[in-house]
Amino acid sequence: MAKLELYGSASCPYTKELREWLEWTRRDFVEYDIESDADARERMRSLDRSLHTVPVLVEDGEVIQVGWRGHGCVVGSGS
């Protein structure tokens, strides 16, 4: 089964909506809050240095979706 990772932010309502959709559709996933977890932020950015919007959905190491239904939250670099 594919490994799904959700990179998001607790302050982003679109991360919450995507999380709820994944739960509703009974998808197994691991969630990371890139605002509170610097290692997760770096893992997300290592996939694509231009990523500054959450949520980001990753499947087996590949970005498959950025944002949720055309919306997302811009997050800082944390540096």
FILUM-891713 format. One record per atom (N, C-alpha, C): atom name; residue number from 1; x, y, z. Coordinates in Angstrom, 1 decimal. Each point is the difference from the previous one (the first is absolute). Layout:
% FILUM-891713
atom nr px py pz
CA NUM X Y Z;
...
This chain:
% FILUM-891713
atom nr px py pz
N 1 0.8 -1.2 0.0;
CA 1 -0.8 1.2 0.0;
C 1 0.9 1.3 0.0;
N 2 -0.4 0.9 -0.7;
CA 2 0.7 1.3 -0.1;
C 2 0.1 0.7 1.3;
N 3 1.1 0.6 0.2;
CA 3 0.2 0.8 1.3;
C 3 -0.4 1.5 -0.4;
N 4 -1.0 0.5 0.8;
CA 4 -0.5 1.4 -0.2;
C 4 0.5 0.8 1.2;
N 5 0.5 1.2 -0.4;
CA 5 0.5 0.9 1.0;
C 5 -0.7 1.4 -0.2;
N 6 -0.5 0.6 1.0;
CA 6 -0.7 1.3 0.0;
C 6 0.9 1.0 0.7;
N 7 0.5 0.9 -0.7;
CA 7 0.8 1.1 0.5;
C 7 -0.9 1.2 0.1;
N 8 -0.2 0.6 1.2;
CA 8 -0.9 1.1 0.2;
C 8 0.4 0.9 1.1;
N 9 -1.0 0.7 0.5;
CA 9 0.2 0.9 1.1;
C 9 -1.3 0.0 0.8;
N 10 0.1 0.0 1.4;
CA 10 -1.1 0.1 0.8;
C 10 -0.9 1.2 -0.2;
N 11 0.7 1.1 -0.5;
CA 11 -0.7 1.3 -0.1;
C 11 -0.7 0.1 -1.4;
N 12 0.2 -1.0 -0.9;
CA 12 -0.6 0.0 -1.3;
C 12 -1.3 -0.8 -0.1;
N 13 -1.1 0.7 -0.3;
CA 13 -1.3 -0.7 -0.1;
C 13 -0.1 -1.0 -1.1;
N 14 0.8 0.2 -1.1;
CA 14 0.0 -0.9 -1.1;
C 14 0.7 -1.3 0.4;
N 15 1.0 0.0 0.8;
CA 15 0.7 -1.2 0.6;
C 15 -1.1 -0.8 0.7;
N 16 -0.8 0.7 0.8;
CA 16 -1.0 -0.7 0.8;
C 16 -1.0 -0.6 -0.9;
N 17 -0.4 0.7 -1.1;
CA 17 -1.0 -0.6 -0.9;
C 17 0.5 -1.2 -0.7;
N 18 1.3 0.0 -0.5;
CA 18 0.6 -1.1 -0.7;
C 18 0.1 -1.2 1.0;
N 19 0.4 0.3 1.2;
CA 19 0.1 -1.1 1.0;
C 19 -1.3 -0.6 0.2;
N 20 -1.1 0.8 0.2;
CA 20 -1.3 -0.6 0.2;
C 20 -0.5 -0.8 -1.2;
N 21 0.4 0.4 -1.2;
CA 21 -0.4 -0.7 -1.2;
C 21 0.8 -1.4 0.0;
N 22 1.2 0.0 0.3;
CA 22 0.8 -1.2 0.0;
C 22 -0.6 -1.0 1.1;
N 23 -0.3 0.6 1.1;
CA 23 -0.7 -0.9 1.0;
C 23 -1.3 -0.5 -0.4;
N 24 -0.8 0.9 -0.7;
CA 24 -1.3 -0.4 -0.5;
C 24 0.1 -1.2 -1.0;
N 25 1.0 0.1 -0.8;
CA 25 0.2 -1.0 -1.1;
C 25 0.8 -1.2 0.5;
N 26 0.3 0.0 1.3;
CA 26 0.7 -1.1 0.7;
C 26 1.4 -0.2 -0.6;
N 27 0.7 1.0 -0.3;
CA 27 1.4 -0.1 -0.5;
C 27 0.9 0.0 1.2;
N 28 1.0 -0.9 0.0;
CA 28 1.0 0.1 1.0;
C 28 1.1 1.0 -0.4;
N 29 0.3 0.9 0.9;
CA 29 1.0 1.0 -0.3;
C 29 0.7 0.4 1.3;
N 30 1.2 0.6 -0.2;
CA 30 0.8 0.6 1.1;
C 30 -0.1 1.5 -0.2;
N 31 -0.2 0.8 1.1;
CA 31 -0.1 1.4 -0.2;
C 31 1.1 0.7 0.7;
N 32 0.5 1.0 -0.6;
CA 32 1.1 0.8 0.6;
C 32 -0.4 1.5 0.0;
N 33 0.3 0.7 1.1;
CA 33 -0.3 1.4 0.1;
C 33 1.4 0.7 -0.2;
N 34 0.1 0.6 -1.2;
CA 34 1.3 0.6 -0.4;
C 34 0.3 1.3 0.8;
N 35 -0.9 0.5 0.7;
CA 35 0.3 1.2 0.8;
C 35 0.6 -0.3 1.3;
N 36 -0.3 -1.2 0.5;
CA 36 0.5 -0.4 1.3;
C 36 1.1 -1.1 -0.1;
N 37 0.2 -0.5 -1.2;
CA 37 1.0 -1.1 -0.2;
C 37 0.9 0.4 -1.1;
N 38 1.2 0.5 0.3;
CA 38 1.0 0.5 -1.0;
C 38 0.5 -1.1 -0.9;
N 39 0.1 -1.2 0.6;
CA 39 0.4 -1.2 -0.8;
C 39 -1.0 -0.3 -1.1;
N 40 -1.3 0.1 0.4;
CA 40 -1.1 -0.3 -1.0;
C 40 0.0 1.1 -1.1;
N 41 0.3 1.2 0.4;
CA 41 0.0 1.2 -0.9;
C 41 1.1 -0.3 -1.0;
N 42 1.2 -0.4 0.4;
CA 42 1.1 -0.3 -0.9;
C 42 -0.3 -1.2 -0.9;
N 43 -0.6 -1.0 0.5;
CA 43 -0.4 -1.2 -0.8;
C 43 -0.9 0.5 -1.1;
N 44 -1.0 0.8 0.3;
CA 44 -0.9 0.5 -1.0;
C 44 0.7 0.8 -1.0;
N 45 0.9 0.9 0.4;
CA 45 0.7 0.9 -0.9;
C 45 1.0 -0.8 -0.9;
N 46 0.5 -1.1 0.6;
CA 46 0.9 -0.8 -0.8;
C 46 -0.7 -0.6 -1.2;
N 47 -1.3 -0.2 0.1;
CA 47 -0.7 -0.5 -1.2;
C 47 -0.1 1.0 -1.1;
N 48 -0.2 1.3 0.4;
CA 48 -0.1 1.1 -1.0;
C 48 0.3 1.3 0.7;
N 49 1.1 0.6 -0.3;
CA 49 0.5 1.2 0.7;
C 49 -1.0 1.1 -0.1;
N 50 -0.9 0.0 -1.0;
CA 50 -0.9 1.1 -0.2;
C 50 -1.3 -0.1 0.9;
N 51 -0.1 -1.1 0.7;
CA 51 -1.2 -0.2 0.9;
C 51 0.0 1.0 1.1;
N 52 -1.0 0.8 0.0;
CA 52 -0.2 1.0 1.1;
C 52 -1.5 0.0 0.4;
N 53 -0.8 -0.9 -0.6;
CA 53 -1.4 -0.1 0.3;
C 53 -0.4 -1.4 0.5;
N 54 -0.8 0.0 1.0;
CA 54 -0.6 -1.2 0.6;
C 54 -1.5 0.0 -0.2;
N 55 -0.6 -1.1 0.0;
CA 55 0.5 -1.4 0.2;
C 55 0.7 -0.5 -1.2;
N 56 1.0 -1.0 0.3;
CA 56 0.7 -0.7 -1.1;
C 56 -0.3 -1.5 0.3;
N 57 -0.5 -0.7 -1.0;
CA 57 -0.2 -1.4 0.1;
C 57 1.1 -0.7 -0.8;
N 58 0.6 -1.0 0.6;
CA 58 1.1 -0.7 -0.6;
C 58 -0.3 -1.5 0.1;
N 59 0.2 -0.7 -1.2;
CA 59 -0.2 -1.4 0.0;
C 59 1.3 -0.7 -0.5;
N 60 0.5 -0.9 0.8;
CA 60 1.2 -0.7 -0.3;
C 60 1.1 1.0 -0.4;
N 61 0.2 1.1 0.7;
CA 61 1.1 0.9 -0.3;
C 61 -0.3 1.0 -1.1;
N 62 -1.1 0.0 -0.6;
CA 62 -0.3 0.9 -1.1;
C 62 -1.2 0.9 0.4;
N 63 0.2 1.3 -0.3;
CA 63 -1.1 1.0 0.2;
C 63 -1.1 -0.3 -0.9;
N 64 -1.2 -0.3 0.5;
CA 64 -1.2 -0.3 -0.9;
C 64 -1.0 1.1 0.1;
N 65 0.1 0.9 1.0;
CA 65 -1.0 1.1 0.1;
C 65 0.6 1.1 0.9;
N 66 -0.2 1.2 -0.4;
CA 66 0.3 1.2 0.8;
C 66 -1.3 0.8 0.1;
N 67 -0.3 0.3 1.2;
CA 67 -1.3 0.7 0.3;
C 67 -1.2 -0.9 0.1;
N 68 -1.1 0.6 0.2;
CA 68 -1.2 -0.8 0.1;
C 68 -1.2 0.7 -0.7;
N 69 -0.5 -0.5 -1.0;
CA 69 -1.1 0.6 -0.8;
C 69 0.3 1.4 -0.4;
N 70 1.3 0.2 -0.5;
CA 70 0.4 1.3 -0.5;
C 70 0.4 1.0 1.0;
N 71 0.1 -0.5 1.3;
CA 71 0.4 1.0 1.0;
C 71 1.2 -0.6 0.8;
N 72 0.8 0.9 0.6;
CA 72 1.1 -0.5 0.9;
C 72 0.4 1.2 0.9;
N 73 0.9 -0.3 0.9;
CA 73 0.5 1.0 0.9;
C 73 1.5 0.1 -0.3;
N 74 0.5 1.3 -0.2;
CA 74 1.4 0.2 -0.1;
C 74 0.7 0.0 1.3;
N 75 1.1 -0.7 0.1;
CA 75 0.7 -0.2 1.3;
C 75 1.4 0.6 -0.2;
N 76 0.6 0.5 1.1;
CA 76 1.3 0.6 -0.1;
C 76 1.1 -1.0 0.0;
N 77 1.2 0.4 -0.2;
CA 77 1.1 -0.9 -0.1;
C 77 0.4 -0.6 1.3;
N 78 -0.4 0.6 1.1;
CA 78 0.4 -0.5 1.3;
C 78 1.5 0.2 0.3;
N 79 0.7 0.7 -0.9;
CA 79 1.4 0.2 0.3;
C 79 0.3 1.3 0.8;
